[in-house]
C-alpha cells in the first residue's frame, strides 16, 4: 500500500486548506544547521540524548532541527486531526535525512515524528515530539487577550530554588522542572520528569530519574541519578557512593566521575576528564583535554587531544586509545598516540593489540607486553621478549583532533505575571472595606447583576455574605441582590480585612468566579472554585482545596449543580447561592456552559505592576493543599507538606531587588492530566507584550520540541 507523501519547504503559504503542512523553501543542510545552532538554544538543550560517535547520529539531529523549523511555520489553524498518520515527510535539499509523521501522542496533544539520519550505510533513528503552533485567542472576559503567553507545563521557577521534599510528576504530557536566573538544589527525589534544567548550577543530593539534566553553570550529582543526558556549559561531577547511570554527558568544561559506581555511556568534554575510585566507568570519552582514569572499571574508547593516563585494576581491557598527547596505561587493546607511550601494568598486562606511537615506548620492570606495533624509539634495547614493536625514527601517526560542540545557552521563555492586567477579566474586585469593615467590591460580568460598586454585608435576618448597593452599619440598607459566599455558618462572614495582613477568605464555598484582591490575601480552609488573583501575595492555609473554574464541570461552575466526578458532592445552589448568578465571561449559552476562557484555567495568581514597579508576587501553599489549576507567582513560590497541583507551577522573580527564593518541603505532586474538557493548564491569558498576530510573529522553533529520544 502506497504511503502518503508530505513535502516540507520553508515558505509562507496561505489558504491551502488541503495541505497537511506549510510548504518550506529549500535550505542547504549546512545553512539550516548553522541557523538552527545559532538560534535554537532550548531546542538543543540537554534533553537531546545525543551521541556524536557517528555521522548518522549527527545527521539525524540536524534533521530534528530542520523539522522543528518547518513545524513552527505551520498555519495556526493546523490541528492533529488535519494531519494524516503514517505519512512520509519529504525535506527538500536536506541530504541523508528522512522523516515520518507517526501520529498524535498518547494524550492527543502533540505531533510525533520519526527522523532518520543516514551516512555511509549507517542509520540513526530518533523519535521526536513537537507542539503545533497555537492560534491566538481573544478572551471572552472584559476584552483581555489570550495569545501565545509562553507558559508551559511543569514547574518553571525564577531565582535560586531549593527543593527539599519529593517532587512527583504524573500524566502523559512530558513536563519539565526549569529554574531561570538562579541555581537549583535538589535534596529530595524527583520522578516523572522529562528534564531538569537551570540557568545557574544544578546540584542533586538525592535520587532523581529524568530524561535530561542541563545547566548554564555546573552540574553536581551527589546522589543516585538516572538520566539519558547531562548538558552543562560548566563542569559535570558525579560523586559519592550512590550509583548514577547517565547516557551522555556533554560539558564545555571538566567532567569528573569519582567513587561509587557512577557510570556514563558517552562523555564529550572540552576540558579534562577524570574517572576515579570504586567501579566508576564510562564507555566512550571524547575530550579536548586530558583523561585521567583510576578505576576498576574499563572503557571501550578514549579519544583525547591531551594526555591519557589509563590505570584500571582489570587484568585486561578491550579499550582503544587515541591521543595527541602521551599515553600511560596498565592495559588496553589498541593505542595510537602522537606522543610517547608508557606501560605501567603487571606481568601479562599491556597492549593486547597494536601500539602506534610517534614518540618513545617505555615500560616498567613488571613484564608488560605489546602484541605488535610501530614506535619512533624505545627506552632500551634489546627489547624484552614480551614487547613486539618495530622501531622507525621517522614514524608518524595521524590522530583526528576531538572537537566538542559548544553547549547552547539554556534560556527558556519567562512570561510576565501581572494581576492588574487581568482586572477586566475578574468578577469580584475587592478594593477595600468601609468604616464598618464591610468589603467594597466592584462587580462585573455576573449574570443578573449590573456592573458597578457594591458592598458585601448582612441581610435583614442577620445572615452574612450578601451583595447590596448600600449599607447601614454591617447590614444591607438596600435590597440584597445575591448571596456571594457560604461561611462556616450562615452568620459567619467569608471575608475579612486588616491593614497589616490584607484580605482573608474563610468559609465553605463561594460562587464560582474570578476574584481580584487589592493587596495580600490568605485563602483559608474550604472548597473554592475560583481563580484567586492578588496584586500582592497569596497564602493558603492547611488542607485548602481550590479549583480553577474551568477544571470542574459546566454543571458546577455555570449552573450551581454538584460535580461528583471532581469530588464536589454538593453544588453552590445547595448553599443558597442562586444558579441564576454565574460568571458570564466563563459561561455562555442556554443553559450556560463553560466556554474555555483562559482566565478560568488559573487557580492562584499573585503580584502586579504599578507605574512600572512590581510588588508582591509571593505564593505560599500550606500543608496538604489540593490545587486543581495553574499556580502563577510573579515573585517566589513555596510549598510545604503534602501538596498536589493539577496544573503548571510558575514563579517569575520579577522584583530584582527582592531577597529569598523558591522553596519546597514535604512532597509535591504535579499532574498534567485531569479536569473537564474546557480546562487547559497552559492556556493562560497574556499579561504583557501581547500580540494576536502569529502570522507575522510565528512561534519560534526554539519552543516546539517537547521530547527527543531513540525510536
Secondary structure as the mmCIF struct_conf table of DSSP 4:
data_model
#
loop_
_struct_conf.conf_type_id
_struct_conf.id
_struct_conf.beg_label_comp_id
_struct_conf.beg_label_asym_id
_struct_conf.beg_label_seq_id
_struct_conf.end_label_comp_id
_struct_conf.end_label_asym_id
_struct_conf.end_label_seq_id
HELX_LH_PP_P HELX_LH_PP_P1 UNK A 2 UNK A 3
STRN STRN1 UNK A 4 UNK A 8
STRN STRN2 UNK A 10 UNK A 10
BEND BEND1 UNK A 11 UNK A 11
BEND BEND2 UNK A 15 UNK A 15
TURN_TY1_P TURN_TY1_P1 UNK A 17 UNK A 18
BEND BEND3 UNK A 20 UNK A 21
STRN STRN3 UNK A 24 UNK A 24
HELX_RH_AL_P HELX_RH_AL_P1 UNK A 29 UNK A 39
BEND BEND4 UNK A 41 UNK A 41
HELX_RH_3T_P HELX_RH_3T_P1 UNK A 42 UNK A 44
BEND BEND5 UNK A 45 UNK A 45
TURN_TY1_P TURN_TY1_P2 UNK A 46 UNK A 47
BEND BEND6 UNK A 53 UNK A 54
HELX_RH_AL_P HELX_RH_AL_P2 UNK A 55 UNK A 72
TURN_TY1_P TURN_TY1_P3 UNK A 73 UNK A 73
BEND BEND7 UNK A 74 UNK A 74
TURN_TY1_P TURN_TY1_P4 UNK A 76 UNK A 77
HELX_RH_3T_P HELX_RH_3T_P2 UNK A 80 UNK A 82
BEND BEND8 UNK A 83 UNK A 83
HELX_LH_PP_P HELX_LH_PP_P2 UNK A 84 UNK A 84
BEND BEND9 UNK A 85 UNK A 86
STRN STRN4 UNK A 87 UNK A 91
TURN_TY1_P TURN_TY1_P5 UNK A 92 UNK A 93
TURN_TY1_P TURN_TY1_P6 UNK A 95 UNK A 96
STRN STRN5 UNK A 97 UNK A 104
TURN_TY1_P TURN_TY1_P7 UNK A 106 UNK A 107
BEND BEND10 UNK A 108 UNK A 110
STRN STRN6 UNK A 111 UNK A 119
TURN_TY1_P TURN_TY1_P8 UNK A 120 UNK A 121
STRN STRN7 UNK A 122 UNK A 130
HELX_LH_PP_P HELX_LH_PP_P3 UNK A 131 UNK A 136
STRN STRN8 UNK A 137 UNK A 138
BEND BEND11 UNK A 140 UNK A 141
TURN_TY1_P TURN_TY1_P9 UNK A 142 UNK A 143
STRN STRN9 UNK A 145 UNK A 146
BEND BEND12 UNK A 153 UNK A 153
STRN STRN10 UNK A 154 UNK A 158
BEND BEND13 UNK A 159 UNK A 159
STRN STRN11 UNK A 161 UNK A 163
BEND BEND14 UNK A 165 UNK A 165
STRN STRN12 UNK A 166 UNK A 170
BEND BEND15 UNK A 171 UNK A 173
STRN STRN13 UNK A 176 UNK A 180
BEND BEND16 UNK A 181 UNK A 182
STRN STRN14 UNK A 184 UNK A 186
BEND BEND17 UNK A 188 UNK A 188
STRN STRN15 UNK A 190 UNK A 198
BEND BEND18 UNK A 199 UNK A 200
STRN STRN16 UNK A 202 UNK A 204
BEND BEND19 UNK A 206 UNK A 206
STRN STRN17 UNK A 208 UNK A 215
BEND BEND20 UNK A 216 UNK A 217
STRN STRN18 UNK A 219 UNK A 221
BEND BEND21 UNK A 223 UNK A 223
STRN STRN19 UNK A 225 UNK A 232
BEND BEND22 UNK A 233 UNK A 234
STRN STRN20 UNK A 236 UNK A 238
BEND BEND23 UNK A 240 UNK A 242
STRN STRN21 UNK A 244 UNK A 251
BEND BEND24 UNK A 252 UNK A 253
STRN STRN22 UNK A 255 UNK A 258
BEND BEND25 UNK A 259 UNK A 259
TURN_TY1_P TURN_TY1_P10 UNK A 260 UNK A 261
STRN STRN23 UNK A 263 UNK A 269
BEND BEND26 UNK A 270 UNK A 271
STRN STRN24 UNK A 273 UNK A 276
BEND BEND27 UNK A 277 UNK A 277
TURN_TY1_P TURN_TY1_P11 UNK A 278 UNK A 279
STRN STRN25 UNK A 281 UNK A 287
BEND BEND28 UNK A 288 UNK A 289
STRN STRN26 UNK A 291 UNK A 295
BEND BEND29 UNK A 296 UNK A 297
BEND BEND30 UNK A 300 UNK A 300
STRN STRN27 UNK A 301 UNK A 304
BEND BEND31 UNK A 305 UNK A 306
STRN STRN28 UNK A 308 UNK A 312
BEND BEND32 UNK A 313 UNK A 315
STRN STRN29 UNK A 320 UNK A 323
BEND BEND33 UNK A 324 UNK A 325
STRN STRN30 UNK A 327 UNK A 329
BEND BEND34 UNK A 330 UNK A 330
STRN STRN31 UNK A 331 UNK A 332
BEND BEND35 UNK A 333 UNK A 333
STRN STRN32 UNK A 334 UNK A 337
BEND BEND36 UNK A 338 UNK A 339
STRN STRN33 UNK A 341 UNK A 343
TURN_TY1_P TURN_TY1_P12 UNK A 347 UNK A 348
STRN STRN34 UNK A 350 UNK A 357
BEND BEND37 UNK A 358 UNK A 359
STRN STRN35 UNK A 360 UNK A 363
BEND BEND38 UNK A 365 UNK A 366
STRN STRN36 UNK A 369 UNK A 375
BEND BEND39 UNK A 376 UNK A 376
STRN STRN37 UNK A 377 UNK A 378
BEND BEND40 UNK A 379 UNK A 382
HELX_LH_PP_P HELX_LH_PP_P4 UNK A 383 UNK A 384
TURN_TY1_P TURN_TY1_P13 UNK A 385 UNK A 386
STRN STRN38 UNK A 387 UNK A 387
STRN STRN39 UNK A 390 UNK A 391
TURN_TY1_P TURN_TY1_P14 UNK A 393 UNK A 394
HELX_LH_PP_P HELX_LH_PP_P5 UNK A 400 UNK A 402
HELX_LH_PP_P HELX_LH_PP_P6 UNK A 405 UNK A 409
HELX_RH_3T_P HELX_RH_3T_P3 UNK A 419 UNK A 425
BEND BEND41 UNK A 427 UNK A 427
STRN STRN40 UNK A 428 UNK A 433
TURN_TY1_P TURN_TY1_P15 UNK A 435 UNK A 436
HELX_LH_PP_P HELX_LH_PP_P7 UNK A 438 UNK A 438
STRN STRN41 UNK A 439 UNK A 443
BEND BEND42 UNK A 445 UNK A 445
STRN STRN42 UNK A 446 UNK A 446
TURN_TY1_P TURN_TY1_P16 UNK A 447 UNK A 448
STRN STRN43 UNK A 449 UNK A 449
BEND BEND43 UNK A 451 UNK A 451
STRN STRN44 UNK A 452 UNK A 457
STRN STRN45 UNK A 458 UNK A 458
TURN_TY1_P TURN_TY1_P17 UNK A 460 UNK A 461
BEND BEND44 UNK A 462 UNK A 462
BEND BEND45 UNK A 464 UNK A 464
STRN STRN46 UNK A 466 UNK A 468
BEND BEND46 UNK A 469 UNK A 469
STRN STRN47 UNK A 471 UNK A 472
TURN_TY1_P TURN_TY1_P18 UNK A 473 UNK A 474
STRN STRN48 UNK A 475 UNK A 476
BEND BEND47 UNK A 477 UNK A 478
STRN STRN49 UNK A 482 UNK A 483
STRN STRN50 UNK A 485 UNK A 486
BEND BEND48 UNK A 488 UNK A 489
TURN_TY1_P TURN_TY1_P19 UNK A 490 UNK A 491
BEND BEND49 UNK A 492 UNK A 492
BEND BEND50 UNK A 494 UNK A 494
STRN STRN51 UNK A 495 UNK A 498
TURN_TY1_P TURN_TY1_P20 UNK A 499 UNK A 501
STRN STRN52 UNK A 502 UNK A 505
BEND BEND51 UNK A 507 UNK A 508
STRN STRN53 UNK A 509 UNK A 510
BEND BEND52 UNK A 512 UNK A 512
STRN STRN54 UNK A 513 UNK A 517
BEND BEND53 UNK A 518 UNK A 519
STRN STRN55 UNK A 521 UNK A 523
BEND BEND54 UNK A 525 UNK A 526
STRN STRN56 UNK A 527 UNK A 534
BEND BEND55 UNK A 535 UNK A 536
STRN STRN57 UNK A 538 UNK A 540
TURN_TY1_P TURN_TY1_P21 UNK A 542 UNK A 543
STRN STRN58 UNK A 545 UNK A 547
TURN_TY1_P TURN_TY1_P22 UNK A 549 UNK A 551
BEND BEND56 UNK A 552 UNK A 552
HELX_RH_AL_P HELX_RH_AL_P3 UNK A 554 UNK A 559
STRN STRN59 UNK A 563 UNK A 563
HELX_RH_3T_P HELX_RH_3T_P4 UNK A 564 UNK A 566
TURN_TY1_P TURN_TY1_P23 UNK A 567 UNK A 567
STRN STRN60 UNK A 568 UNK A 568
BEND BEND57 UNK A 570 UNK A 570
HELX_RH_3T_P HELX_RH_3T_P5 UNK A 572 UNK A 575
TURN_TY1_P TURN_TY1_P24 UNK A 576 UNK A 576
TURN_TY1_P TURN_TY1_P25 UNK A 579 UNK A 580
STRN STRN61 UNK A 583 UNK A 583
TURN_TY1_P TURN_TY1_P26 UNK A 584 UNK A 586
STRN STRN62 UNK A 587 UNK A 588
TURN_TY1_P TURN_TY1_P27 UNK A 589 UNK A 592
STRN STRN63 UNK A 593 UNK A 594
HELX_RH_3T_P HELX_RH_3T_P6 UNK A 598 UNK A 601
STRN STRN64 UNK A 602 UNK A 606
STRN STRN65 UNK A 608 UNK A 610
TURN_TY1_P TURN_TY1_P28 UNK A 611 UNK A 612
STRN STRN66 UNK A 613 UNK A 615
STRN STRN67 UNK A 619 UNK A 621
TURN_TY1_P TURN_TY1_P29 UNK A 623 UNK A 624
STRN STRN68 UNK A 626 UNK A 628
BEND BEND58 UNK A 629 UNK A 629
STRN STRN69 UNK A 630 UNK A 633
BEND BEND59 UNK A 634 UNK A 635
STRN STRN70 UNK A 637 UNK A 639
BEND BEND60 UNK A 641 UNK A 641
STRN STRN71 UNK A 642 UNK A 646
BEND BEND61 UNK A 647 UNK A 647
STRN STRN72 UNK A 649 UNK A 651
TURN_TY1_P TURN_TY1_P30 UNK A 656 UNK A 657
STRN STRN73 UNK A 662 UNK A 664
BEND BEND62 UNK A 666 UNK A 666
STRN STRN74 UNK A 667 UNK A 671
BEND BEND63 UNK A 672 UNK A 672
BEND BEND64 UNK A 675 UNK A 675
TURN_TY1_P TURN_TY1_P31 UNK A 677 UNK A 678
TURN_TY1_P TURN_TY1_P32 UNK A 681 UNK A 682
BEND BEND65 UNK A 688 UNK A 689
TURN_TY1_P TURN_TY1_P33 UNK A 694 UNK A 696
BEND BEND66 UNK A 697 UNK A 697
HELX_LH_PP_P HELX_LH_PP_P8 UNK A 698 UNK A 700
HELX_RH_3T_P HELX_RH_3T_P7 UNK A 701 UNK A 703
STRN STRN75 UNK A 705 UNK A 710
#
